[in-house]
Amino acid sequence: MKYAFEIISVISIILYNHLQCFGQEKEVIAETHYINAEGYYNKDSTELYLKCIEELDRAIKLLGKPNSKMLDLKSKAYAKYVINSKDLTYIYEVDRNMDAFFKSTTYEAYPRDKYLEVVKVKNQITEIKEHIPAHLKPIIEEDYTKLGTKYAMYDIHKSEMKSAKKITPTLSEYKKIDLHETTIDTLKALFRYDGEGYYYIPIKTDDRGGYLVWYIDRNPVNSWYLFFKEKKDQLNARESNENVFFTRFNTSHNLNISENKVGKLKFRDRFDWPGIILQRSDLKLKPNSEYFMYITSKSTLNELPIFYSFYVVDDVEKALEAVFHNVPNRLIITK
C-alpha cells in the first residue's frame, strides 16, 4: 500500500510539472502570436490590420481570455481598419474591444503613453460615429462585421423594399427562346450614402434554381451586387465562400450589344445609346430562394428610370448563345 501511494505521488508530481510546462509553452506561443500581430499593425496596411486581429485571436484562444495589451492592440487595429476601409460595421468591434480594455485596466496601472494612444483612437472613432446619419446608426449597434456595410445598410431598410419579382422559370430548351422580356421600371432609392443613391431589385427563383443571366441599363449604374434577402442565408453563404456570384463580364457579348430607342437589341461595332451591362453568375441561385440586386448610382434622382432583364438557366453558355446571338431582329417585350 505504501509503495502504491508513493507511485501515485510520483505520477502526480510528473503530471503537475508537465502541465506547468505546457502552460508555459502556451504562454510562449501566445506571445509569439502577439509579436506577429504587432508587426502586422505597424505596417499600417488596411488588409494587414485584419491579419493583426487574426494573430491576436490565436493568442487569446491559447490563453483562454485576452489581457490588457491584447485588447489595446485589437481595439486599435479594428479602429484603424474602420478609418482606412470606411467599413462602418467594424465600429461594433471597436466599441466592444475598447470597452473591455478600459474595464481591464486603468490610467494609473497601464503604461500611460499606451493608454493615451487608445484614448486618442477612441476619440477618432467617436468623431466618425457622430457623422453617421441617424438612419444608418443600427449598423454599429448590431454585429454586421461578417456581412459588410452594404449588406447592413440593406438589412436595416429591407422593410421598405417592394415585393420580389419572380424570375422567368428556369430555362433548359434554349432553341425555343425567341423573345426577350425586358422590365422597364422606376427604382426608388431606399437611402443615400457617401454621395450615392442605393436602389434594389428583389428577385426570387422557382423550384429549380440555376445560373443567372441578366442585363441592365448601364447609364445610371455605378456599382451592383447580388445578395441573399435573409441575413442568415447571406451569412451562411459567406462562411462557405459561396457569396460571390459574379467574377467576370461576358465581354465577348458585352462590348458589342446595345439597345436602340424602338426597343430592339442590335449588334454594334461600338458601344452606343444607352448601352447595357451583361453578366452571368458563376454560382447557381438556390431553388425557391429570394435575393436582391443592389445598384448604386451617382444620380440625384430619388426615383431612377431603368430597364433590366433576369433569366435563370441550366446552361449559361448555351443560354447566352441562344438569347444574345439570335435576337438582333427580334422585338423586346416590355411591361
Secondary structure, 3 states (H helix, E strand, C coil): CHHHHHHHHHHHHHHHHHHHHHHHHHHHHHHHHHHHHHHHHHCCCHHHHHHHHHHHHHHHHHHCCCCHHHHHHHHHHHHHHHHHHCCHHHHHHHHHHHHHHHHHCCCCCCCHHHHHHHHHHHHHHHHHHHCCCHHHHHHHCCCCCCCCHHHHHHHCCHHHCCCCEECEEEECCHHHCCCEEEEEEEEECCEEECCEEEEEEEEECCCCCEEEEEEEECCCCCEEEEEECCHHHHHHHHHCCCCCCCCCECHHHHCCEEECCCCEEEECCCCCCCCEEEEEEEEEECCCCEEEEEEEECCCCCEEEEEEEEEEECCHHHHHHHHHHCCCCCEEEEC
